[in-house]
Amino acid sequence: MASRDALRDTLNLSETALTGTLSAALIGIGCPPFLAPLIAAIVVRRGINPAYQETCRIWDESLAKADREKQS
């Protein structure tokens, strides 16, 4: 779990940063400014964040397997 947090910190992928970036993009394509942050928060929490967590889990398992094979 600590490696996931370190990766997220390194890539600067906090929920707040993602929500802000997505809000700006939504406003840029014409979404009303009062709705953009709400939509962005829902998309990040329900879509992006779970997918990110699953990707990290799979990546962690893959790296652990490669480390075990390397040590054998």
C-alpha positions in Angstrom: 0.0 0.0 0.0 2.8 2.4 0.8 4.3 1.9 -2.7 1.0 3.0 -4.2 0.9 6.1 -2.2 4.5 6.9 -3.1 3.7 6.4 -6.8 0.6 8.6 -6.5 2.7 11.3 -4.8 5.4 11.1 -7.4 2.9 11.4 -10.2 1.0 14.1 -8.3 -2.3 12.3 -8.8 -4.3 13.3 -5.7 -8.1 13.3 -6.0 -8.1 17.1 -5.6 -5.7 17.6 -8.5 -7.6 15.2 -10.7 -11.0 16.9 -9.8 -9.6 20.3 -10.5 -8.1 19.3 -13.8 -11.3 17.6 -14.9 -13.4 20.5 -13.8 -11.3 22.9 -15.9 -11.6 20.6 -18.9 -15.3 20.3 -18.5 -15.7 24.1 -18.3 -13.5 24.4 -21.3 -15.9 22.2 -23.4 -18.9 24.2 -22.3 -20.1 22.6 -19.0 -21.6 25.2 -16.7 -19.1 26.3 -14.0 -21.4 25.5 -11.1 -21.8 21.9 -12.3 -18.3 21.1 -13.5 -16.8 20.4 -10.0 -19.7 18.2 -9.0 -19.5 16.1 -12.2 -15.7 16.0 -11.9 -15.9 14.8 -8.3 -18.3 12.0 -9.2 -16.2 10.9 -12.1 -13.0 10.8 -10.1 -14.5 9.0 -7.1 -16.6 6.6 -9.0 -14.5 6.0 -12.1 -11.0 7.2 -12.2 -10.0 6.4 -8.6 -11.2 2.8 -8.5 -9.6 2.1 -11.9 -6.4 3.7 -10.6 -6.4 1.5 -7.5 -7.1 -1.6 -9.5 -4.2 -0.8 -11.9 -1.9 -0.3 -8.9 -2.9 -3.6 -7.4 -2.3 -5.5 -10.6 1.0 -3.7 -11.2 2.1 -4.5 -7.6 1.3 -8.2 -8.1 3.1 -8.2 -11.4 6.2 -6.6 -9.9 6.1 -9.0 -6.9 6.0 -12.0 -9.2 8.9 -10.6 -11.3 10.9 -10.1 -8.1 10.3 -13.6 -6.9 11.3 -15.1 -10.3 14.4 -12.9 -10.3 15.4 -14.2 -6.9 15.0 -17.8 -7.9 
